[in-house]
Amino acid sequence: CDIIDHIYTCLDPAREDGRIVLVGHSMGACLTCIAAYQIACRYPSLLSRIYIVNFGAPLFARKVFS
């Protein structure tokens, strides 16, 4: 069990409108993008619930990632 699975198990199944908000600055901003990508890949049904707020994110991926 990793952090992505932990996030999924913490969600309240009765609240289908609940948001998953990932916030980060600098390196944390990179990690939030990677975490959001992992959540979307593992649990596609959560894609519309993921929100990312980043500040000062360095470039961390190739152009095709965006």
All heavy atoms as TSV, in Angstrom:
chain	resi	resn	atom	element	x	y	z
A	1	CYS	N	N	0.847	-1.178	0.000
A	1	CYS	CA	C	0.000	0.000	0.000
A	1	CYS	C	C	0.894	1.245	0.000
A	1	CYS	O	O	1.739	1.396	0.853
A	1	CYS	CB	C	-0.909	-0.026	1.212
A	1	CYS	SG	S	-2.097	1.303	1.262
A	2	ASP	N	N	0.683	2.127	-0.951
A	2	ASP	CA	C	1.450	3.365	-1.015
A	2	ASP	C	C	0.522	4.555	-0.784
A	2	ASP	O	O	-0.653	4.402	-0.487
A	2	ASP	CB	C	2.211	3.469	-2.331
A	2	ASP	CG	C	1.295	3.502	-3.545
A	2	ASP	OD1	O	0.068	3.565	-3.380
A	2	ASP	OD2	O	1.816	3.471	-4.665
A	3	ILE	N	N	1.054	5.754	-0.929
A	3	ILE	CA	C	0.285	6.965	-0.633
A	3	ILE	C	C	-0.923	7.123	-1.562
A	3	ILE	O	O	-1.974	7.614	-1.143
A	3	ILE	CB	C	1.190	8.218	-0.659
A	3	ILE	CG1	C	0.460	9.442	-0.122
A	3	ILE	CG2	C	1.693	8.495	-2.074
A	3	ILE	CD1	C	0.159	9.384	1.334
A	4	ILE	N	N	-0.804	6.685	-2.802
A	4	ILE	CA	C	-1.931	6.799	-3.735
A	4	ILE	C	C	-3.092	5.915	-3.281
A	4	ILE	O	O	-4.241	6.344	-3.254
A	4	ILE	CB	C	-1.498	6.438	-5.173
A	4	ILE	CG1	C	-0.320	7.308	-5.633
A	4	ILE	CG2	C	-2.673	6.528	-6.128
A	4	ILE	CD1	C	-0.568	8.786	-5.610
A	5	ASP	N	N	-2.780	4.698	-2.887
A	5	ASP	CA	C	-3.822	3.804	-2.369
A	5	ASP	C	C	-4.395	4.336	-1.062
A	5	ASP	O	O	-5.589	4.195	-0.799
A	5	ASP	CB	C	-3.265	2.394	-2.179
A	5	ASP	CG	C	-2.905	1.736	-3.484
A	5	ASP	OD1	O	-3.571	2.022	-4.505
A	5	ASP	OD2	O	-1.944	0.948	-3.507
A	6	HIS	N	N	-3.543	4.962	-0.251
A	6	HIS	CA	C	-4.008	5.540	1.014
A	6	HIS	C	C	-5.004	6.671	0.758
A	6	HIS	O	O	-6.029	6.769	1.443
A	6	HIS	CB	C	-2.818	6.043	1.835
A	6	HIS	CG	C	-3.209	6.634	3.144
A	6	HIS	ND1	N	-3.661	5.870	4.197
A	6	HIS	CD2	C	-3.240	7.923	3.561
A	6	HIS	CE1	C	-3.951	6.656	5.211
A	6	HIS	NE2	N	-3.700	7.913	4.841
A	7	ILE	N	N	-4.711	7.512	-0.219
A	7	ILE	CA	C	-5.643	8.596	-0.579
A	7	ILE	C	C	-6.987	8.001	-0.999
A	7	ILE	O	O	-8.043	8.457	-0.573
A	7	ILE	CB	C	-5.052	9.474	-1.707
A	7	ILE	CG1	C	-3.864	10.281	-1.186
A	7	ILE	CG2	C	-6.119	10.402	-2.300
A	7	ILE	CD1	C	-3.073	10.975	-2.270
A	8	TYR	N	N	-6.945	6.959	-1.806
A	8	TYR	CA	C	-8.178	6.322	-2.287
A	8	TYR	C	C	-8.989	5.738	-1.127
A	8	TYR	O	O	-10.211	5.901	-1.074
A	8	TYR	CB	C	-7.848	5.240	-3.307
A	8	TYR	CG	C	-9.070	4.587	-3.882
A	8	TYR	CD1	C	-9.840	5.245	-4.830
A	8	TYR	CD2	C	-9.461	3.312	-3.484
A	8	TYR	CE1	C	-10.978	4.656	-5.361
A	8	TYR	CE2	C	-10.589	2.722	-4.009
A	8	TYR	CZ	C	-11.347	3.390	-4.942
A	8	TYR	OH	O	-12.467	2.804	-5.453
A	9	THR	N	N	-8.327	5.080	-0.195
A	9	THR	CA	C	-9.052	4.458	0.922
A	9	THR	C	C	-9.612	5.499	1.892
A	9	THR	O	O	-10.566	5.208	2.606
A	9	THR	CB	C	-8.163	3.462	1.689
A	9	THR	OG1	O	-7.005	4.140	2.171
A	9	THR	CG2	C	-7.756	2.306	0.815
A	10	CYS	N	N	-9.055	6.703	1.905
A	10	CYS	CA	C	-9.555	7.755	2.798
A	10	CYS	C	C	-10.779	8.473	2.249
A	10	CYS	O	O	-11.430	9.217	2.988
A	10	CYS	CB	C	-8.452	8.772	3.067
A	10	CYS	SG	S	-7.140	8.144	4.119
A	11	LEU	N	N	-11.076	8.276	0.973
A	11	LEU	CA	C	-12.237	8.939	0.381
A	11	LEU	C	C	-13.526	8.352	0.924
A	11	LEU	O	O	-13.652	7.143	1.108
A	11	LEU	CB	C	-12.216	8.788	-1.142
A	11	LEU	CG	C	-11.079	9.486	-1.860
A	11	LEU	CD1	C	-11.119	9.125	-3.337
A	11	LEU	CD2	C	-11.148	10.984	-1.672
A	12	ASP	N	N	-14.484	9.212	1.162
A	12	ASP	CA	C	-15.800	8.787	1.627
A	12	ASP	C	C	-16.622	8.343	0.424
A	12	ASP	O	O	-16.966	9.159	-0.435
A	12	ASP	CB	C	-16.482	9.947	2.339
A	12	ASP	CG	C	-17.820	9.583	2.939
A	12	ASP	OD1	O	-18.268	8.422	2.767
A	12	ASP	OD2	O	-18.424	10.453	3.581
A	13	PRO	N	N	-16.947	7.050	0.320
A	13	PRO	CA	C	-17.694	6.572	-0.849
A	13	PRO	C	C	-19.083	7.191	-0.986
A	13	PRO	O	O	-19.642	7.232	-2.077
A	13	PRO	CB	C	-17.786	5.064	-0.633
A	13	PRO	CG	C	-17.421	4.811	0.774
A	13	PRO	CD	C	-16.662	6.005	1.273
A	14	ALA	N	N	-19.627	7.705	0.095
A	14	ALA	CA	C	-20.957	8.320	0.039
A	14	ALA	C	C	-20.916	9.701	-0.598
A	14	ALA	O	O	-21.924	10.211	-1.055
A	14	ALA	CB	C	-21.540	8.416	1.442
A	15	ARG	N	N	-19.723	10.298	-0.658
A	15	ARG	CA	C	-19.586	11.644	-1.229
A	15	ARG	C	C	-18.921	11.567	-2.587
A	15	ARG	O	O	-17.719	11.664	-2.712
A	15	ARG	CB	C	-18.749	12.534	-0.312
A	15	ARG	CG	C	-19.432	12.846	0.991
A	15	ARG	CD	C	-18.782	13.996	1.671
A	15	ARG	NE	N	-18.798	15.163	0.793
A	15	ARG	CZ	C	-18.021	16.212	0.974
A	15	ARG	NH1	N	-17.161	16.229	1.947
A	15	ARG	NH2	N	-18.087	17.230	0.146
A	16	GLU	N	N	-19.733	11.400	-3.591
A	16	GLU	CA	C	-19.203	11.303	-4.953
A	16	GLU	C	C	-18.722	12.646	-5.484
A	16	GLU	O	O	-18.009	12.701	-6.477
A	16	GLU	CB	C	-20.262	10.718	-5.887
A	16	GLU	CG	C	-20.581	9.285	-5.583
A	16	GLU	CD	C	-21.602	8.724	-6.540
A	16	GLU	OE1	O	-21.921	9.395	-7.535
A	16	GLU	OE2	O	-22.072	7.617	-6.284
A	17	ASP	N	N	-19.109	13.736	-4.831
A	17	ASP	CA	C	-18.709	15.062	-5.289
A	17	ASP	C	C	-17.480	15.583	-4.547
A	17	ASP	O	O	-17.045	16.695	-4.780
A	17	ASP	CB	C	-19.863	16.046	-5.132
A	17	ASP	CG	C	-20.267	16.213	-3.669
A	17	ASP	OD1	O	-19.969	15.315	-2.862
A	17	ASP	OD2	O	-20.878	17.245	-3.338
A	18	GLY	N	N	-16.915	14.799	-3.653
A	18	GLY	CA	C	-15.744	15.235	-2.886
A	18	GLY	C	C	-14.547	15.491	-3.783
A	18	GLY	O	O	-14.329	14.795	-4.772
A	19	ARG	N	N	-13.784	16.508	-3.450
A	19	ARG	CA	C	-12.622	16.872	-4.243
A	19	ARG	C	C	-11.342	16.293	-3.656
A	19	ARG	O	O	-11.225	16.141	-2.444
A	19	ARG	CB	C	-12.475	18.387	-4.306
A	19	ARG	CG	C	-13.575	19.070	-5.037
A	19	ARG	CD	C	-13.343	20.552	-5.050
A	19	ARG	NE	N	-14.415	21.206	-5.787
A	19	ARG	CZ	C	-14.564	22.512	-5.839
A	19	ARG	NH1	N	-13.728	23.295	-5.208
A	19	ARG	NH2	N	-15.553	23.029	-6.529
A	20	ILE	N	N	-10.414	16.027	-4.535
A	20	ILE	CA	C	-9.065	15.667	-4.135
A	20	ILE	C	C	-8.200	16.853	-4.535
A	20	ILE	O	O	-7.979	17.097	-5.721
A	20	ILE	CB	C	-8.587	14.388	-4.840
A	20	ILE	CG1	C	-9.520	13.231	-4.534
A	20	ILE	CG2	C	-7.151	14.059	-4.440
A	20	ILE	CD1	C	-9.287	12.021	-5.417
A	21	VAL	N	N	-7.766	17.632	-3.559
A	21	VAL	CA	C	-6.995	18.837	-3.827
A	21	VAL	C	C	-5.544	18.576	-3.455
A	21	VAL	O	O	-5.242	18.259	-2.305
A	21	VAL	CB	C	-7.540	20.051	-3.042
A	21	VAL	CG1	C	-6.738	21.300	-3.356
A	21	VAL	CG2	C	-9.015	20.263	-3.355
A	22	LEU	N	N	-4.667	18.708	-4.426
A	22	LEU	CA	C	-3.237	18.516	-4.220
A	22	LEU	C	C	-2.557	19.869	-4.361
A	22	LEU	O	O	-2.716	20.551	-5.375
A	22	LEU	CB	C	-2.686	17.528	-5.242
A	22	LEU	CG	C	-3.380	16.162	-5.258
A	22	LEU	CD1	C	-2.943	15.369	-6.478
A	22	LEU	CD2	C	-3.082	15.400	-3.992
A	23	VAL	N	N	-1.804	20.276	-3.339
A	23	VAL	CA	C	-1.182	21.590	-3.312
A	23	VAL	C	C	0.316	21.433	-3.087
A	23	VAL	O	O	0.739	20.619	-2.268
A	23	VAL	CB	C	-1.779	22.459	-2.180
A	23	VAL	CG1	C	-1.137	23.837	-2.141
A	23	VAL	CG2	C	-3.280	22.568	-2.325
A	24	GLY	N	N	1.106	22.202	-3.831
A	24	GLY	CA	C	2.543	22.122	-3.628
A	24	GLY	C	C	3.273	23.355	-4.120
A	24	GLY	O	O	2.773	24.120	-4.939
A	25	HIS	N	N	4.485	23.533	-3.590
A	25	HIS	CA	C	5.361	24.624	-4.004
A	25	HIS	C	C	6.727	24.045	-4.344
A	25	HIS	O	O	7.230	23.183	-3.619
A	25	HIS	CB	C	5.495	25.652	-2.878
A	25	HIS	CG	C	6.506	26.717	-3.183
A	25	HIS	ND1	N	7.789	26.649	-2.727
A	25	HIS	CD2	C	6.406	27.848	-3.925
A	25	HIS	CE1	C	8.461	27.704	-3.162
A	25	HIS	NE2	N	7.637	28.444	-3.894
A	26	SER	N	N	7.287	24.498	-5.432
A	26	SER	CA	C	8.611	24.076	-5.884
A	26	SER	C	C	8.623	22.562	-6.123
A	26	SER	O	O	7.833	22.071	-6.917
A	26	SER	CB	C	9.670	24.522	-4.882
A	26	SER	OG	O	10.958	24.369	-5.430
A	27	MET	N	N	9.469	21.842	-5.427
A	27	MET	CA	C	9.535	20.394	-5.629
A	27	MET	C	C	8.206	19.733	-5.246
A	27	MET	O	O	7.778	18.760	-5.856
A	27	MET	CB	C	10.669	19.781	-4.816
A	27	MET	CG	C	10.823	18.290	-5.037
A	27	MET	SD	S	11.123	17.814	-6.753
A	27	MET	CE	C	12.826	18.264	-6.912
A	28	GLY	N	N	7.536	20.276	-4.257
A	28	GLY	CA	C	6.220	19.761	-3.884
A	28	GLY	C	C	5.211	19.893	-5.010
A	28	GLY	O	O	4.312	19.074	-5.169
A	29	ALA	N	N	5.362	20.941	-5.814
A	29	ALA	CA	C	4.487	21.124	-6.965
A	29	ALA	C	C	4.707	20.021	-7.994
A	29	ALA	O	O	3.757	19.517	-8.591
A	29	ALA	CB	C	4.725	22.497	-7.591
A	30	CYS	N	N	5.950	19.644	-8.181
A	30	CYS	CA	C	6.249	18.519	-9.079
A	30	CYS	C	C	5.614	17.239	-8.564
A	30	CYS	O	O	5.016	16.470	-9.324
A	30	CYS	CB	C	7.761	18.313	-9.198
A	30	CYS	SG	S	8.623	19.644	-10.002
A	31	LEU	N	N	5.751	17.017	-7.261
A	31	LEU	CA	C	5.200	15.797	-6.665
A	31	LEU	C	C	3.678	15.758	-6.752
A	31	LEU	O	O	3.095	14.687	-6.939
A	31	LEU	CB	C	5.671	15.660	-5.224
A	31	LEU	CG	C	7.175	15.479	-5.057
A	31	LEU	CD1	C	7.555	15.473	-3.575
A	31	LEU	CD2	C	7.658	14.212	-5.742
A	32	THR	N	N	3.014	16.913	-6.633
A	32	THR	CA	C	1.554	16.908	-6.751
A	32	THR	C	C	1.114	16.528	-8.160
A	32	THR	O	O	0.124	15.821	-8.339
A	32	THR	CB	C	0.937	18.270	-6.375
A	32	THR	OG1	O	1.449	19.278	-7.240
A	32	THR	CG2	C	1.188	18.615	-4.935
A	33	CYS	N	N	1.868	16.984	-9.158
A	33	CYS	CA	C	1.533	16.619	-10.545
A	33	CYS	C	C	1.714	15.122	-10.768
A	33	CYS	O	O	0.873	14.470	-11.400
A	33	CYS	CB	C	2.396	17.399	-11.523
A	33	CYS	SG	S	1.983	19.134	-11.613
A	34	ILE	N	N	2.792	14.584	-10.252
A	34	ILE	CA	C	3.039	13.149	-10.393
A	34	ILE	C	C	1.982	12.350	-9.640
A	34	ILE	O	O	1.463	11.344	-10.139
A	34	ILE	CB	C	4.457	12.807	-9.918
A	34	ILE	CG1	C	5.481	13.450	-10.860
A	34	ILE	CG2	C	4.662	11.300	-9.833
A	34	ILE	CD1	C	6.905	13.416	-10.357
A	35	ALA	N	N	1.620	12.814	-8.436
A	35	ALA	CA	C	0.586	12.124	-7.655
A	35	ALA	C	C	-0.760	12.167	-8.380
A	35	ALA	O	O	-1.478	11.161	-8.435
A	35	ALA	CB	C	0.464	12.748	-6.270
A	36	ALA	N	N	-1.104	13.318	-8.945
A	36	ALA	CA	C	-2.370	13.440	-9.684
A	36	ALA	C	C	-2.385	12.491	-10.877
A	36	ALA	O	O	-3.400	11.842	-11.161
A	36	ALA	CB	C	-2.572	14.877	-10.146
A	37	TYR	N	N	-1.261	12.399	-11.565
A	37	TYR	CA	C	-1.151	11.485	-12.704
A	37	TYR	C	C	-1.332	10.031	-12.252
A	37	TYR	O	O	-2.065	9.266	-12.888
A	37	TYR	CB	C	0.206	11.679	-13.378
A	37	TYR	CG	C	0.438	10.760	-14.547
A	37	TYR	CD1	C	-0.193	10.993	-15.767
A	37	TYR	CD2	C	1.276	9.660	-14.433
A	37	TYR	CE1	C	0.013	10.145	-16.840
A	37	TYR	CE2	C	1.481	8.810	-15.512
A	37	TYR	CZ	C	0.855	9.057	-16.706
A	37	TYR	OH	O	1.045	8.219	-17.761
A	38	GLN	N	N	-0.710	9.669	-11.148
A	38	GLN	CA	C	-0.836	8.307	-10.631
A	38	GLN	C	C	-2.270	7.995	-10.207
A	38	GLN	O	O	-2.778	6.911	-10.477
A	38	GLN	CB	C	0.115	8.105	-9.441
A	38	GLN	CG	C	1.558	8.009	-9.820
A	38	GLN	CD	C	1.837	6.735	-10.603
A	38	GLN	OE1	O	1.378	5.655	-10.241
A	38	GLN	NE2	N	2.581	6.866	-11.676
A	39	ILE	N	N	-2.917	8.940	-9.547
A	39	ILE	CA	C	-4.314	8.730	-9.141
A	39	ILE	C	C	-5.190	8.536	-10.376
A	39	ILE	O	O	-6.027	7.632	-10.426
A	39	ILE	CB	C	-4.826	9.916	-8.297
A	39	ILE	CG1	C	-4.083	9.979	-6.960
A	39	ILE	CG2	C	-6.325	9.808	-8.059
A	39	ILE	CD1	C	-4.330	11.269	-6.181
A	40	ALA	N	N	-5.003	9.388	-11.379
A	40	ALA	CA	C	-5.816	9.303	-12.596
A	40	ALA	C	C	-5.590	7.993	-13.342
A	40	ALA	O	O	-6.526	7.428	-13.906
A	40	ALA	CB	C	-5.512	10.485	-13.510
A	41	CYS	N	N	-4.363	7.500	-13.337
A	41	CYS	CA	C	-4.071	6.232	-14.017
A	41	CYS	C	C	-4.646	5.034	-13.274
A	41	CYS	O	O	-5.193	4.120	-13.884
A	41	CYS	CB	C	-2.558	6.057	-14.180
A	41	CYS	SG	S	-1.839	7.123	-15.426
A	42	ARG	N	N	-4.529	5.036	-11.973
A	42	ARG	CA	C	-5.017	3.895	-11.179
A	42	ARG	C	C	-6.521	3.905	-10.971
A	42	ARG	O	O	-7.157	2.854	-10.888
A	42	ARG	CB	C	-4.335	3.882	-9.806
A	42	ARG	CG	C	-2.879	3.564	-9.864
A	42	ARG	CD	C	-2.358	3.396	-8.473
A	42	ARG	NE	N	-0.915	3.572	-8.446
A	42	ARG	CZ	C	-0.190	3.454	-7.363
A	42	ARG	NH1	N	-0.762	3.158	-6.219
A	42	ARG	NH2	N	1.106	3.627	-7.411
A	43	TYR	N	N	-7.071	5.092	-10.813
A	43	TYR	CA	C	-8.495	5.225	-10.517
A	43	TYR	C	C	-9.119	6.233	-11.479
A	43	TYR	O	O	-9.414	7.366	-11.093
A	43	TYR	CB	C	-8.694	5.669	-9.062
A	43	TYR	CG	C	-8.006	4.778	-8.064
A	43	TYR	CD1	C	-6.814	5.165	-7.452
A	43	TYR	CD2	C	-8.529	3.535	-7.744
A	43	TYR	CE1	C	-6.170	4.347	-6.547
A	43	TYR	CE2	C	-7.893	2.712	-6.835
A	43	TYR	CZ	C	-6.717	3.129	-6.243
A	43	TYR	OH	O	-6.087	2.311	-5.348
A	44	PRO	N	N	-9.344	5.853	-12.737
A	44	PRO	CA	C	-9.878	6.790	-13.741
A	44	PRO	C	C	-11.207	7.431	-13.346
A	44	PRO	O	O	-11.505	8.539	-13.775
A	44	PRO	CB	C	-10.034	5.929	-14.990
A	44	PRO	CG	C	-9.171	4.743	-14.777
A	44	PRO	CD	C	-9.076	4.535	-13.303
A	45	SER	N	N	-11.964	6.777	-12.519
A	45	SER	CA	C	-13.257	7.344	-12.101
A	45	SER	C	C	-13.082	8.593	-11.234
A	45	SER	O	O	-14.031	9.363	-11.060
A	45	SER	CB	C	-14.060	6.298	-11.333
A	45	SER	OG	O	-13.374	5.917	-10.151
A	46	LEU	N	N	-11.894	8.811	-10.705
A	46	LEU	CA	C	-11.644	9.974	-9.852
A	46	LEU	C	C	-11.125	11.178	-10.626
A	46	LEU	O	O	-10.917	12.244	-10.045
A	46	LEU	CB	C	-10.622	9.620	-8.758
A	46	LEU	CG	C	-11.010	8.515	-7.790
A	46	LEU	CD1	C	-9.886	8.269	-6.800
A	46	LEU	CD2	C	-12.297	8.857	-7.065
A	47	LEU	N	N	-10.918	11.043	-11.904
A	47	LEU	CA	C	-10.292	12.088	-12.703
A	47	LEU	C	C	-10.987	13.442	-12.558
A	47	LEU	O	O	-10.335	14.473	-12.397
A	47	LEU	CB	C	-10.250	11.673	-14.173
A	47	LEU	CG	C	-9.506	12.605	-15.112
A	47	LEU	CD1	C	-8.056	12.765	-14.687
A	47	LEU	CD2	C	-9.585	12.084	-16.526
A	48	SER	N	N	-12.295	13.458	-12.562
A	48	SER	CA	C	-13.024	14.731	-12.476
A	48	SER	C	C	-12.973	15.341	-11.079
A	48	SER	O	O	-13.381	16.486	-10.890
A	48	SER	CB	C	-14.479	14.535	-12.897
A	48	SER	OG	O	-15.125	13.661	-12.003
A	49	ARG	N	N	-12.465	14.611	-10.100
A	49	ARG	CA	C	-12.417	15.103	-8.714
A	49	ARG	C	C	-11.051	15.655	-8.325
A	49	ARG	O	O	-10.891	16.181	-7.234
A	49	ARG	CB	C	-12.796	13.968	-7.767
A	49	ARG	CG	C	-14.212	13.483	-7.979
A	49	ARG	CD	C	-14.526	12.240	-7.222
A	49	ARG	NE	N	-14.418	12.421	-5.791
A	49	ARG	CZ	C	-14.671	11.472	-4.905
A	49	ARG	NH1	N	-15.050	10.281	-5.302
A	49	ARG	NH2	N	-14.535	11.702	-3.624
A	50	ILE	N	N	-10.061	15.544	-9.209
A	50	ILE	CA	C	-8.699	15.947	-8.887
A	50	ILE	C	C	-8.491	17.421	-9.242
A	50	ILE	O	O	-8.755	17.847	-10.359
A	50	ILE	CB	C	-7.674	15.087	-9.646
A	50	ILE	CG1	C	-7.829	13.619	-9.256
A	50	ILE	CG2	C	-6.253	15.565	-9.356
A	50	ILE	CD1	C	-6.987	12.683	-10.106
A	51	TYR	N	N	-7.999	18.177	-8.271
A	51	TYR	CA	C	-7.659	19.585	-8.463
A	51	TYR	C	C	-6.220	19.781	-8.000
A	51	TYR	O	O	-5.827	19.271	-6.959
A	51	TYR	CB	C	-8.591	20.488	-7.650
A	51	TYR	CG	C	-10.009	20.447	-8.138
A	51	TYR	CD1	C	-10.881	19.439	-7.726
A	51	TYR	CD2	C	-10.480	21.397	-9.025
A	51	TYR	CE1	C	-12.182	19.384	-8.187
A	51	TYR	CE2	C	-11.787	21.358	-9.486
A	51	TYR	CZ	C	-12.626	20.343	-9.062
A	51	TYR	OH	O	-13.907	20.292	-9.527
A	52	ILE	N	N	-5.452	20.532	-8.793
A	52	ILE	CA	C	-4.051	20.781	-8.469
A	52	ILE	C	C	-3.837	22.283	-8.337
A	52	ILE	O	O	-4.242	23.051	-9.205
A	52	ILE	CB	C	-3.121	20.236	-9.572
A	52	ILE	CG1	C	-3.368	18.751	-9.803
A	52	ILE	CG2	C	-1.665	20.482	-9.210
A	52	ILE	CD1	C	-2.639	18.212	-11.023
A	53	VAL	N	N	-3.188	22.685	-7.246
A	53	VAL	CA	C	-2.805	24.079	-7.038
A	53	VAL	C	C	-1.302	24.082	-6.813
A	53	VAL	O	O	-0.814	23.563	-5.810
A	53	VAL	CB	C	-3.526	24.701	-5.825
A	53	VAL	CG1	C	-3.115	26.152	-5.637
A	53	VAL	CG2	C	-5.027	24.569	-5.967
A	54	ASN	N	N	-0.559	24.647	-7.766
A	54	ASN	CA	C	0.896	24.644	-7.695
A	54	ASN	C	C	1.448	26.058	-7.737
A	54	ASN	O	O	0.916	26.926	-8.419
A	54	ASN	CB	C	1.499	23.847	-8.857
A	54	ASN	CG	C	1.316	22.368	-8.684
A	54	ASN	OD1	O	1.144	21.878	-7.579
A	54	ASN	ND2	N	1.358	21.646	-9.770
A	55	PHE	N	N	2.563	26.234	-7.044
A	55	PHE	CA	C	3.272	27.510	-7.031
A	55	PHE	C	C	4.751	27.249	-7.285
A	55	PHE	O	O	5.358	26.415	-6.619
A	55	PHE	CB	C	3.102	28.210	-5.671
A	55	PHE	CG	C	1.675	28.457	-5.302
A	55	PHE	CD1	C	0.991	27.558	-4.494
A	55	PHE	CD2	C	1.015	29.572	-5.761
A	55	PHE	CE1	C	-0.330	27.783	-4.144
A	55	PHE	CE2	C	-0.313	29.810	-5.422
A	55	PHE	CZ	C	-0.979	28.906	-4.610
A	56	GLY	N	N	5.294	27.949	-8.245
A	56	GLY	CA	C	6.726	27.864	-8.494
A	56	GLY	C	C	7.219	26.494	-8.891
A	56	GLY	O	O	8.271	26.053	-8.434
A	57	ALA	N	N	6.480	25.801	-9.729
A	57	ALA	CA	C	6.879	24.452	-10.143
A	57	ALA	C	C	7.965	24.517	-11.212
A	57	ALA	O	O	7.786	25.182	-12.228
A	57	ALA	CB	C	5.684	23.678	-10.677
A	58	PRO	N	N	9.081	23.828	-10.993
A	58	PRO	CA	C	10.090	23.757	-12.049
A	58	PRO	C	C	9.633	22.789	-13.142
A	58	PRO	O	O	8.717	21.985	-12.934
A	58	PRO	CB	C	11.320	23.215	-11.324
A	58	PRO	CG	C	10.778	22.474	-10.156
A	58	PRO	CD	C	9.488	23.149	-9.785
A	59	LEU	N	N	10.249	22.873	-14.294
A	59	LEU	CA	C	9.952	21.916	-15.356
A	59	LEU	C	C	10.446	20.544	-14.911
A	59	LEU	O	O	11.575	20.409	-14.451
A	59	LEU	CB	C	10.626	22.336	-16.655
A	59	LEU	CG	C	10.178	23.688	-17.220
A	59	LEU	CD1	C	10.998	24.018	-18.465
A	59	LEU	CD2	C	8.706	23.668	-17.540
A	60	PHE	N	N	9.599	19.553	-15.031
A	60	PHE	CA	C	9.977	18.238	-14.527
A	60	PHE	C	C	9.648	17.098	-15.480
A	60	PHE	O	O	9.935	15.957	-15.186
A	60	PHE	CB	C	9.300	17.951	-13.179
A	60	PHE	CG	C	7.810	17.820	-13.274
A	60	PHE	CD1	C	7.217	16.581	-13.427
A	60	PHE	CD2	C	6.998	18.934	-13.221
A	60	PHE	CE1	C	5.854	16.459	-13.513
A	60	PHE	CE2	C	5.630	18.820	-13.316
A	60	PHE	CZ	C	5.052	17.581	-13.463
A	61	ALA	N	N	9.022	17.390	-16.592
A	61	ALA	CA	C	8.612	16.325	-17.503
A	61	ALA	C	C	8.817	16.775	-18.951
A	61	ALA	O	O	8.980	17.958	-19.234
A	61	ALA	CB	C	7.154	15.959	-17.272
A	62	ARG	N	N	8.748	15.820	-19.825
A	62	ARG	CA	C	8.837	16.131	-21.243
A	62	ARG	C	C	7.561	16.786	-21.719
A	62	ARG	O	O	6.516	16.692	-21.089
A	62	ARG	CB	C	9.097	14.849	-22.030
A	62	ARG	CG	C	10.425	14.251	-21.714
A	62	ARG	CD	C	10.619	13.031	-22.536
A	62	ARG	NE	N	11.943	12.509	-22.263
A	62	ARG	CZ	C	12.371	11.351	-22.682
A	62	ARG	NH1	N	11.585	10.573	-23.399
A	62	ARG	NH2	N	13.578	10.948	-22.401
A	63	LYS	N	N	7.635	17.397	-22.883
A	63	LYS	CA	C	6.494	18.105	-23.444
A	63	LYS	C	C	5.291	17.188	-23.646
A	63	LYS	O	O	4.147	17.600	-23.464
A	63	LYS	CB	C	6.883	18.745	-24.763
A	63	LYS	CG	C	5.873	19.691	-25.319
A	63	LYS	CD	C	6.386	20.386	-26.563
A	63	LYS	CE	C	5.374	21.388	-27.058
A	63	LYS	NZ	N	5.880	22.137	-28.204
A	64	VAL	N	N	5.502	15.933	-23.986
A	64	VAL	CA	C	4.386	15.022	-24.247
A	64	VAL	C	C	3.596	14.715	-22.979
A	64	VAL	O	O	2.441	14.307	-23.035
A	64	VAL	CB	C	4.861	13.703	-24.890
A	64	VAL	CG1	C	5.419	13.959	-26.267
A	64	VAL	CG2	C	5.875	12.998	-24.014
A	65	PHE	N	N	4.177	14.927	-21.798
A	65	PHE	CA	C	3.468	14.686	-20.536
A	65	PHE	C	C	2.345	15.684	-20.357
A	65	PHE	O	O	1.296	15.359	-19.862
A	65	PHE	CB	C	4.453	14.770	-19.369
A	65	PHE	CG	C	3.841	14.432	-18.035
A	65	PHE	CD1	C	3.640	13.110	-17.693
A	65	PHE	CD2	C	3.477	15.416	-17.155
A	65	PHE	CE1	C	3.083	12.787	-16.463
A	65	PHE	CE2	C	2.920	15.110	-15.926
A	65	PHE	CZ	C	2.730	13.781	-15.587
A	66	SER	N	N	2.552	16.907	-20.765
A	66	SER	CA	C	1.544	17.933	-20.596
A	66	SER	C	C	0.535	17.812	-21.712
A	66	SER	O	O	-0.573	17.913	-21.659
A	66	SER	CB	C	2.141	19.325	-20.601
A	66	SER	OG	O	2.806	19.567	-21.816
